[in-house]
Each structure stands twice: as C-alpha cells, then as structure tokens.
Amino acid sequence: MGSGEKLRFGLALAAGVVIPGFLKYAFTSIGYEAFGTAVWVSGYLTAILVIWYVWIRPLDLQGTS
C-alpha cells in the first residue's frame, strides 16, 4: 500500500465519521434528533461497507498450505 493509497484510505475513513457526525449535529440542533441519528448511522455504515469493499475485501488473507 503506497503513501497515496494510505492517504485515500485515511480520508475515506475520516469522511465516513466526520461528515455524518456534522450532519447529525446539524439536524439535532434544529430539532430533528431521530433523523440526525439515522443520517449518522447510515453514513457510518456506508463508509464501513465502502472501506471493506475497496481495501479489505481484495486482501489475500490465506495462510501457508
């Protein structure tokens, strides 16, 4: 994994936590607490799925045979 790939991974991870977090804060502060929580959970889960699909799934995790 090169440094550019590590940077993309870090940005995707940060965006998957920070952006839904800010959206949750914004919706909660205007009185939509349940919607803010739903946005945060869906954004966080989407980020987890994208990170798994792009970076973790292609790894060859087999041991020696």
GROMACS elastic network, one bead per residue, 0.5 to 0.9 nm:
[ bonds ]
;  ai    aj funct       b0    kb
    1     4     6  0.81250   500
    1     5     6  0.59357   500
    1     6     6  0.65415   500
    2     5     6  0.51956   500
    2     6     6  0.62310   500
    2     7     6  0.86633   500
    3     7     6  0.61334   500
    3     8     6  0.86598   500
    4     7     6  0.50490   500
    4     8     6  0.62680   500
    4     9     6  0.86287   500
    5     8     6  0.50886   500
    5     9     6  0.61590   500
    5    10     6  0.85910   500
    6     9     6  0.50240   500
    6    10     6  0.61067   500
    6    11     6  0.85591   500
    7    10     6  0.50764   500
    7    11     6  0.60926   500
    7    12     6  0.85189   500
    8    11     6  0.51212   500
    8    12     6  0.60677   500
    8    13     6  0.85181   500
    9    12     6  0.51510   500
    9    13     6  0.61055   500
    9    14     6  0.85515   500
    9    51     6  0.75457   500
    9    55     6  0.78380   500
   10    13     6  0.50671   500
   10    14     6  0.60236   500
   10    15     6  0.84140   500
   11    14     6  0.50570   500
   11    15     6  0.58736   500
   11    16     6  0.83364   500
   12    15     6  0.51085   500
   12    16     6  0.59758   500
   12    17     6  0.87239   500
   12    47     6  0.72649   500
   12    50     6  0.85939   500
   12    51     6  0.74067   500
   13    16     6  0.51382   500
   13    17     6  0.65538   500
   13    18     6  0.86114   500
   13    47     6  0.69438   500
   13    48     6  0.80813   500
   13    51     6  0.74538   500
   14    17     6  0.53379   500
   14    18     6  0.57489   500
   14    19     6  0.80484   500
   15    18     6  0.51342   500
   15    19     6  0.54052   500
   15    20     6  0.78688   500
   15    47     6  0.79841   500
   16    19     6  0.62126   500
   16    20     6  0.66204   500
   16    21     6  0.86064   500
   16    43     6  0.63778   500
   16    44     6  0.55102   500
   16    45     6  0.83127   500
   16    46     6  0.75799   500
   16    48     6  0.75891   500
   17    20     6  0.58538   500
   17    21     6  0.60476   500
   17    22     6  0.87905   500
   17    40     6  0.82183   500
   17    43     6  0.76965   500
   17    44     6  0.59791   500
   17    47     6  0.77662   500
   18    22     6  0.61412   500
   18    23     6  0.85993   500
   19    22     6  0.52269   500
   19    23     6  0.62276   500
   19    24     6  0.85890   500
   19    40     6  0.83937   500
   19    43     6  0.79466   500
   20    24     6  0.60116   500
   20    25     6  0.85554   500
   20    36     6  0.85825   500
   20    39     6  0.64239   500
   20    41     6  0.77610   500
   20    42     6  0.81825   500
   20    43     6  0.54025   500
   20    44     6  0.66762   500
   21    24     6  0.50746   500
   21    25     6  0.62259   500
   21    26     6  0.86398   500
   21    36     6  0.87361   500
   21    39     6  0.86381   500
   21    40     6  0.59361   500
   21    43     6  0.86947   500
   21    44     6  0.87035   500
   22    25     6  0.50481   500
   22    26     6  0.61354   500
   22    27     6  0.86563   500
   22    40     6  0.85447   500
   23    26     6  0.50314   500
   23    27     6  0.61385   500
   23    28     6  0.83881   500
   23    36     6  0.66465   500
   23    39     6  0.71045   500
   23    40     6  0.70505   500
   24    27     6  0.52833   500
   24    28     6  0.59044   500
   24    29     6  0.83985   500
   24    32     6  0.88266   500
   24    33     6  0.76997   500
   24    35     6  0.78393   500
   24    37     6  0.59102   500
   24    38     6  0.81640   500
   24    39     6  0.63897   500
   24    40     6  0.55960   500
   25    28     6  0.51209   500
   25    29     6  0.59645   500
   25    30     6  0.87293   500
   25    33     6  0.86121   500
   25    36     6  0.69584   500
   25    37     6  0.89189   500
   26    29     6  0.52538   500
   26    30     6  0.65568   500
   26    31     6  0.89056   500
   26    32     6  0.87040   500
   26    36     6  0.75270   500
   27    30     6  0.53782   500
   27    31     6  0.64241   500
   27    32     6  0.51261   500
   27    33     6  0.63601   500
   27    34     6  0.86609   500
   27    35     6  0.69366   500
   27    37     6  0.85334   500
   27    39     6  0.88622   500
   28    31     6  0.51335   500
   28    34     6  0.77743   500
   28    35     6  0.78499   500
   28    36     6  0.55988   500
   28    37     6  0.80320   500
   29    32     6  0.73591   500
   29    33     6  0.77433   500
   30    33     6  0.82163   500
   31    34     6  0.88090   500
   31    36     6  0.89633   500
   32    35     6  0.53876   500
   32    36     6  0.60266   500
   32    37     6  0.86649   500
   33    36     6  0.50527   500
   33    37     6  0.62094   500
   33    38     6  0.86452   500
   34    37     6  0.51346   500
   34    38     6  0.62096   500
   34    39     6  0.86572   500
   35    39     6  0.61214   500
   35    40     6  0.85835   500
   36    39     6  0.51011   500
   36    40     6  0.61927   500
   36    41     6  0.86539   500
   37    40     6  0.50778   500
   37    41     6  0.61246   500
   37    42     6  0.85204   500
   38    41     6  0.52084   500
   38    42     6  0.60376   500
   38    43     6  0.84098   500
   39    42     6  0.52653   500
   39    43     6  0.59572   500
   39    44     6  0.84297   500
   40    43     6  0.51775   500
   40    44     6  0.59780   500
   40    45     6  0.84901   500
   41    44     6  0.51662   500
   41    45     6  0.60440   500
   41    46     6  0.84407   500
   42    45     6  0.51910   500
   42    46     6  0.60019   500
   42    47     6  0.85747   500
   43    46     6  0.50863   500
   43    47     6  0.62033   500
   43    48     6  0.86845   500
   44    47     6  0.51452   500
   44    48     6  0.62886   500
   44    49     6  0.87437   500
   45    48     6  0.50116   500
   45    49     6  0.61845   500
   45    50     6  0.86013   500
   46    49     6  0.51409   500
   46    50     6  0.61378   500
   46    51     6  0.85630   500
   47    50     6  0.51283   500
   47    51     6  0.60575   500
   47    52     6  0.84640   500
   48    51     6  0.52282   500
   48    52     6  0.60908   500
   48    53     6  0.85637   500
   49    52     6  0.50849   500
   49    53     6  0.60220   500
   49    54     6  0.85414   500
   50    53     6  0.50825   500
   50    54     6  0.59628   500
   50    55     6  0.81861   500
   51    54     6  0.53601   500
   51    55     6  0.56242   500
   51    56     6  0.67969   500
   51    57     6  0.87110   500
   52    55     6  0.56679   500
   52    57     6  0.56975   500
   52    58     6  0.87627   500
   53    56     6  0.62534   500
   53    57     6  0.52853   500
   53    58     6  0.75721   500
   54    57     6  0.66469   500
   54    58     6  0.71854   500
   55    58     6  0.63183   500
   55    59     6  0.72973   500
   56    59     6  0.55913   500
   57    60     6  0.82210   500
   60    63     6  0.89395   500
   62    65     6  0.84441   500
